Amino acid sequence: PLTIVLAAGGTGGHIFPAEALADELKKRGHRVVFITDKRFGTYSGTAYQGALAQVETHTIRAGGLGSGLTKKIIGAANLFIG
């Protein structure tokens, strides 16, 4: 079996496809490691309970560059740290 690392943003548009892929990979006997951002931990205001909650997960800092100078600086810092 292989160890396969999946990376996805913490919103549903990224989580649900990653979850389907992780589920299939696990069925095939592979080990799945998931890397995401802080939004994943509290999807829709509650702790995430899907299949990805059952795999090794690493949370990194991430951010967009947004609009406005302050948001661009904060976003760039988060991207660099992440």
FENKA-V337659 format. One record per pair of residues at least 24 apart in sequence whose ideal C-beta (glycine too) atoms are under 8 Angstrom apart, sorted by sequence separation. I is the first residue (numbers start at 1). GAP is how many residues later the second one is. D is the distance in Angstrom with one decimal. If there is no record, write none. Layout:
I;GAP;D, I;GAP;D
This chain:
32;24;7.7, 33;24;7.7, 34;24;7.2, 35;24;7.8, 36;24;7.6, 37;24;7.1, 15;25;6.6, 26;25;7.5, 31;25;8.0, 33;25;7.1, 35;25;6.3, 37;25;4.1, 4;26;5.3, 6;26;6.3, 8;26;7.5, 10;26;5.0, 3;27;7.2, 4;27;7.1, 5;27;7.9, 6;27;7.3, 7;27;7.7, 8;27;7.9, 9;27;6.8, 10;27;4.6, 1;28;4.5, 2;28;5.0, 3;28;4.5, 4;28;5.6, 5;28;4.8, 6;28;5.2, 7;28;4.4, 8;28;5.8, 9;28;5.9, 10;28;6.5, 11;28;6.0, 15;28;6.6, 23;28;4.8, 1;29;5.0, 2;29;7.2, 3;29;7.8, 4;29;7.3, 5;29;7.7, 6;29;7.2, 7;29;7.2, 10;29;2.9, 22;29;5.8, 26;29;7.5, 1;30;6.1, 3;30;6.3, 5;30;6.3, 9;30;7.0, 10;30;3.6, 22;30;5.7, 10;31;7.5, 12;31;7.0, 19;31;5.1, 11;32;7.9, 19;32;5.1, 10;33;7.0, 15;33;7.6, 19;33;5.0, 22;33;6.0, 18;34;6.5, 15;35;7.4, 15;37;6.8, 37;45;7.6, 9;53;7.1
